[in-house]
Structure formats: structure tokens, C-alpha cells
Amino acid sequence: MFDFDMLGIAPSLHEALQKSGFKEPTPIQAKAIPLALEGHDILGLAQTGTGKTLAFGLPLVDGLLNQPGKPEPKTVKALILAPTRELVNQIAESLRPLTLGTKLRITTVVGGQSIGRQIATLARGVDILVATPGRLIDLMDRRSVDLSQTRQLVLDEADQMLDLGFIHALRKIAPQLGTPRQTMLFSATMPKQMEELSRAYLTDPRKVQVAPPGKAADKVTQCVHFLDKGDKPRKLREILSNDLDALTIVFARTKHGAEKLMKGLVADGYKAASIHGNKSQGQRDRAIKAFRDGEVRTLVATDVAARGIDIPGVSYVINYDLPEVADNYVHRIGRTARAGREGEAIAFCAEDEVDLLTQIEKVMKIEVPVASGTRPQGTGGGRSMGQRRANGGGQRRGGHGGKSFGGGQKGHGAQGHGQPSGQAKRPRRRRVAA
């Protein structure tokens, strides 16, 4: 069996992985880690949930273990940039077990938290800094951080860095970094601009790809319900009531919509919370913790959470509103079927969202199987039913009958917005252990 010991990492890291339950590397880890350990710049492409964090984290920590000595005040040895607060926290949590028993220190800086406290922490110097670009720029402007000794840079979810604001931040941050340095870019999708980003910030990179860009994890079962927009609340409650104990993430398009949806679910007796840009960092952290601990079963979110939640127990992702950017669909449904588990991704498609679904199917090169309603003529990827079934498109939790736009059927276990406590539960599907 191919294991982490064969990758050439430090013995202490191999022991830390064993204690954390990691026995063998994922494909992206097996390909990227040896190249990174040799000092190459890396352009890594793999669908979300396949272990990209360890793919860059293991060689990064291994390299720092070979660099004795404390960082000087305000300096940073290794910098990891991520687009959202949630992703920053998730990366740090994933890497901290690797540094137990060592002198390496991991620090996070994100917006929404005390900048004074962050300044005090950085004043002592840090080995690994995980940051959102905006807050890092704030600290640089205050001369509270010195990047001149930073020799390792990681851009996680690099395609999100292509957002106009992040590009400007990157252009301001990169010249301040030390040289020579090793740079690693990791992403689940590969927009055309990524090649330009790679040429600008990587030197003779090794491209590592284990799945076509835009492809969902293999164990995600997908389906779509075609229905009127006004039928979405009823359909959501119907689906949630079929498995009240499951952890489910519901994606809404806007902050106001997410909050209104969450409050409606809570009023109807569902254990729900929300995270979006209008929430403080403390509120977002508490909501995710409650969701992770099972105190909250339904988390309503905007795309701020599509790349920052790494909770293996998420069974279902429901796209209440389809995303306006097709690539975001890949990241949303990647919140389930993590760490080798199975998961289901259910999409709602109203009449004004058909074009969005078409773009999603074009990016993913599939036709999402229909669970209810009727696909409008002239849409879809033109794949046969046999191909769709091979794609994993059964009708399990989301597979209720129904009519197309304007004709959604009532009933099926939920009546309107009623309380879930009296609902009959269907047998839960078999869960696959990690």
C-alpha cells in the first residue's frame, strides 16, 4: 500500500498523520507532495474535498522543520492566502496537528476580528501566516508585518483570487515577499485567466491535475427539481423533513435571502443557522461550530461558505438558488462527499434560472438528472439517460415527483410550512465511513 512514509516527509509528520487518522495520500497529495518537497513551484488542480490542504501543507511544514531558528519580530516565514475567513480558519485547523510538538507557530489574520490583537501576535514573528488578502493589506499599511523573509507562498482556491479585488491585493503583496521563494497555487477550477496568474507568480511550475476542472467529486449524486420560484419554500421543507438528523447546507444567492430563509426555517421548528457577509466573524464562527457539533442541522449560506466549510459529515447540499457563476456550483456541492464519504447535491431551478443551469452543465460537461418537473426543451447537455445514470444521478432524498413550472405537487410528507416534528421519516441512506 502506498502511504505517506513513501513520500519522503519528516518522520514527525508521518507520526502526526497517523495520530490524525490519515493512512494513505489522496491522488493530488501523492502527485504534488514529492514535487513540492523537491522545491518546485506547483499548479495544483483537483476538485474540492480531495485533500488539497495537505497537498501544500505537508511540504510547507516539512520545509520549515528544516529551517531552524525563530522568526524575527514582525516577519513571516510562510504565507498562505485564501479568499474567505472560513477557509483561512479551516486551513489553520487542518495544519495545526502537523505542528504539535514542534516550535512552529501558525497564526491567522482575517477581517472582522481585533486588528490590535493581530498586530500584537505578529510583533513576535510567525512561522506560518494564513490570511485573507484584505486584512493582510491593512496590516502591511500599518507596517505591522514584514514579508521580506517570506520564502513560501500558497494561494489556495486561486481562481477566487482572480476576483478584481484580490488581484489588486496580490499585486501589492507579491513584491514585498522574499526571493527566491517557492509558490504553490491550488484550485478546483481552471478558468482561462489562471494561466496568466500562473505565469505572473510561478517559476517553471509543475502542473498537477487529478480530475478535469469543473468536475464534482465522484461520490456526489446530483439532481435538479424544475419548479416555480414560489414552490421553493415548500419543496425545501419537504426535503429537509425526510431526514431531519442529516447535516444539510442550503445555498441562497443573496445575504438578505439567506437570512430570510433561515428565519423562516427556525420559525417552522427546524434547527437552522445562517452565515453570510452581514454576519460578524464571531457569529459566523459560532454558526459553523454549532453545525459541526450537530446542534444545528441546516446551515443556510451564501457563496462566502462555498470554499470554507470542511465538515466530513455534510450529507446534503441544496442549491435553493442557482449561482450566477457556474464554477461556484462546483464549490458548493463540494461541501458534501468529503473525505471519501457519499453525498447528495439537490438543485432547485425556476424558470428564470434555466440559463444558469445550462451554464453549470456546460462547465461540468454533464446533464444534471431531473428529480421532478420537466426540463424545458432545448436545454441540457444532450446526454442519454444511461449516461446520466452512470453519472450518479439517482432519485434518493431529492427524488420526489412533481410538475414543471407552476405545477409543483403538494404533500409528499410536508404540508406547506408546517412543523417538522410530526413528519414521518424515511429510512436513512447508508453512510460510508471515511
N, C-alpha and C positions, 0 to 999 in steps of 0.2 A: 504493500500500500504506500502511495506517495504521501509523505507527511511534511510538516513544517521543518523538521530537522534536516531534511534533504535540501532545503533552500539556502542553507548557509548562514542562517541568522544566529545571533549570540545565544548560548545555552540558557541564559537567564530569561530570554524572551520565549524560548521554546517551553520552558517550565511555566511561565506566566500564561501562555496559551493553553497548556494542559489544564491548569487550575481553572481557567475560564470556560473549559469545555470544548475548545477548538482542537479537532483531531487532525484534519487534513485541509489543505488550502482549497479555495474555490478556483475555478479556471482563471479568473482575472488575477487572483493572487499568485497562482503558480507561474503565470507568464510575466507579470510585472515585477514581482519582488526580486528575482535574480538579476534582471537588467538594472533595476534601481540600486541594488547593492553594488553593482559594478560602477555606479556613478553616472549612468546615462540619464539624460532628460527623458521623461515619459509622457506620451499622449495616450491616455487610457480610456477606452470606450467599452462600457458594459451597462446593461440595463440595471435600473435601481434595485437594491436588495440583494446584490450578488457579492458584496464584500469589498467594495472599493476603498472603504476607510482603512481596513487593514492592509490593503494593497499598497497604499502610500505610507501608512502609519508605521508598519513594521520596519521597512528600510530606513525611515526617518529616525525612529528611536534607536535602531541599531547603529546608525551613523553617529548619533550624539553620544552613545555609550563609548564610542572610540575617540571622543574628543574630551579628555579630562579637563577639569577646571570649571569654576563658577563663571556664569556670565557677568560681565561688568555692569555697573549701575545703568539702568535705562535701556540696556541692549537686549537684543533678541537673537538667539541662535537659529531658530527655525520658525517660519511664519506659514500659517495655514489660513487662507482666505475662503470664506463661504458666504453665500448671498443672504442667508436668513439667520436670525437669532437662534431659532430652534435647531438648525443644522450645526451651528457653532457649538451649542451645548451637547448635541448628540456626538459630534466628533470627539470632543474632550472626554466625555464619559466613556467612549469606546477605547481611547488611548490610555487613560489613567491606569487600568490594570497592568499595562505593559511597563509602567514606570515604578510600580510598587517595589520597595526595597532598594531603589536607586536614589540618586540625588537630583534626578531630573525633575523640573517643575513645569507643570502645564498651567497656563493662565488663559482665561477667556476675556475678551472685551467686546461688548455689544451695546447698542443704543438701548435706552430705557432703564439703565442702571446707573448708579452713582459714579460719575466720572472722577470724582475726587478719590474714591476708594481704588479705582483702577489706576490712577496716577501713582498712588502710594505703593501699589503692588508692583507696577512696572519700575519704580525707582530702584528696587532691589535687583533688577535684571531677571529675565526669564529664559528658560531653555526653549520651550515651545509656546508660541503665542497663537491662539485660534481667534480670529477676529472677523467681524463684518467690516467691509471697506469704509463705510461711512464713519463709524466710530474711530477706526484707526486713523483716518484723516484728521478727525478732531484732535486726537492725541498728538499727532505729528505737528499740527498747527500750534499746539501749546508747548511744543518741544519737550514732551513728556516721554517720548520713546525714540530710541536711536537704532535705525535699521542698518547701519553701515557694516555691522558684523554678521548680518544675516546671510547664511550661505545655503539655506534650503528654503525653497518656496513651493507651496502647494496651492493650486486653485481647484477647489472641489466644486462640482457642479459648474464647470467652467462655462457652459453655454449660457447660464444665467448671468455670468459676468459680461456677456455681450450687451446686456441692457445698457442704454446710453449712460446712465449714472455710474454704473460700475466700470465702464470703460474709462471714463474720465478719472475715476478714483485710481484705477490700475495704472494709468499713465502717470499719475502723481506719485504713486507708491513705488513702482518698479525702479526708477532712477536712484532712489535712496538706498536700495539693497546693495549688499556687498557683492564683489566679484572676485574670482569666478564663483558661480553658485550652481546648484542643481535645481531644476524646476520640473514639477510634475503637474500636468493638467488631467483631471478626471471628469468624465461626464457620461450621462446616459444617452444623450442625443448628439448628433453631429451636424449642426447647421453649416451652411457654406462658409459663414464668417469664421468658423472655428479654425480653418486652415490659416487664415490671416492672423488670428490670435496666436496660433502655434508658431508661425514664422517670426512674429514680433518678440515672443518671450522665451522660446525654447531654442536650444542649440543642438542641431543634429539629433532630434528626438527619435526614440524608438516607439513606434505605434503599436499598441497592444489592444486588440479587439477580440472579444469573445462572443459577441452577438451583434446582429445588424442594428445600426442606430434606429431608434424608434420602436424596437421590438419589446414587448412586455415579457416579464418573467414567465417561464414555461408553465408554471403551476397556477397561473391566474386564469380562471374561467370567466369569460366576458359575455354579456348580453345587453340588449337595449330594449326599452319599452317606448313605443311611439304613443303619445298621448297628448291631450290638451294641457296647456300650462295650468289651468285651474284644477286639473286632476292630480297634479304632482303631490300636494299635501296628503291626499287620501292614499295614494299609491305608496308613499314613503312610510306612512304608519302601518299600512298593510304588510309591507316587507319587514319592517322592524319587529312587528308583533309575532312574526313567525319564528324568531329566535331571540328572545329578549335578553338572554345571557351573553350573546356574542358581542365582541367589540367591533363597532362599526364607525367608519369615518364618512361623513356626508359633506360633499364639497358644494359650496354655493359660489356664485360669481362675484358678489359684492359684499362688503363689510356689513352694510345695513341688512341685506338679505340674509346673511348668515346669522346675525343676531336675532332677527325677527323669527327665523325658522327655529332656532334653539329655544327661544322663549315659548313658542307655540308647543314644542315637544314637551318641555317641562310642565307647562300648564295642563297637558294631557296625561301627565303621570310618567313620562319617560325620563330616565336618568341621562340627562344630556348637559353638555357644556359647549362653549364655543371659543375659538381662537381666531383673531383677525387683527388687522393693523390698528384698530381703535382700542385694542386691549393693551394695558401696560404689560411690561415684561413679567412682572410678578403674577399678574392674572393669567397670562399665557402659560407660565411655568406651572402654576397650581392646577390649571385645567389639564395639562398633559400628564402631570403626576397622578391626578385623580383617575384619568383614563387608563394610564399604565397600571395602576393599582386595582382597577376594576370597580372603583366607586362610581365612576361614570361609564356608561356603556356606549353612548353615542356622542361622538365629537363632531361638531359642525364647524367647518373651516373654510377659509378662502385659500388661494394658492400659496399663501405665506407658509402653509404647513406641508405643501406637497413634497418638499425636499428636506424636511427637518424632523420627521417622526420615524423613529426606528424602533417599533414595538412589534416583536415577532407574533404576538397574539392577535393582531388585527385580522379578523375573518372576512370582513366585507368592506368594500369601498363603493359608495353610491354617488354617482355624478348627478346630483339634483339639478344643477345647471351645467351644461357642457362648457368647457373652457373655450375662450376665444382664440387662444394659441394652441394649436394641435399638439405640440410637443408636451404641453403641460398635462395632457391626458395620460401620457406615459408615466410621468412622475406621480400623478395622483394614484393611479391604480397600482403603482409600485409600493404603496404603503401596505399592501397585503401580499400574501405569498412570500414572506420574507424568511430567511434562514431555513430554506428547504420546505417550508410548510405550503399547504394549499390555500387558495383564497379566491374570492369571487368579486368581480367588478361589474356593477349594475349601473347602466346609464339611462337617464330619462331624456327623451328627445321630443320637444314640442315642435310645432310646425315651423316656427321661425329659427329653429336650431338645426334644421336638416343640412344646411350647407356646412355648419361646423362639424357635424358627424361625418360628412363626406371628406372633409379635410383630414380628420382624425384617421379615417380608414385609409386614406391615401398615404399618410405618413407611416402607418403601421403595416401597410400592404396586406390588409385583411378586410373582410366584411364582418362586422360585429353581428353575431346571431341575434335574431329577433325573438324576444320573450313574449311580447304581447303587442297588439296593434299591427298595423300594416306599413311596411316600408314603402314610401312614395315611389312611383315609377321613375326610372332614370337615375336613381341614386344607388350607392353601394359599389363594392369593388368587383362585382360580377363573378364571384367565386361560386362554385357549386355547393349544394348542401353537404355533400360528402366532405369537401374541403373545409367547410365551416365546422363540421363536427370534429374533424381532425384537429382543428384549431382550438378545441376545448370549449365549445360553446353550448353546453347542456343547459337545461332549464331547471335549476335547482331552486335556491331560495327566490330568485327573481322570476321564475318561470310561471307566472300566473296568466291566465287568459285575459283577453281584453280586446277592445276595438280601437281603431285608429283615431286620429284627432277628433275630439268631440264625442267619442262613443265609449269612453272607458267604463268597464263594468263595475258595479258597486258590489260590496260584500267581500267575499273571499277572506273571511277572518277578521276584517276590520270594518267598522261602520263609521264612516266619516272620520271625525277627530276624537273618537271615544277613548276611554281609558284602556290601557293595555292589560290591566290586571285580570280582566275576565276573558282574555283571548285564549283560545286553545292553541297549545304549542305543537308544532310539527316535530318529529324526531330530528335531532340534530345530526348533521352530517358527520361522517368520520373525520377526525382530525389526524393529521400526520405529524408525528413527533419530529423535532429538529434533529 
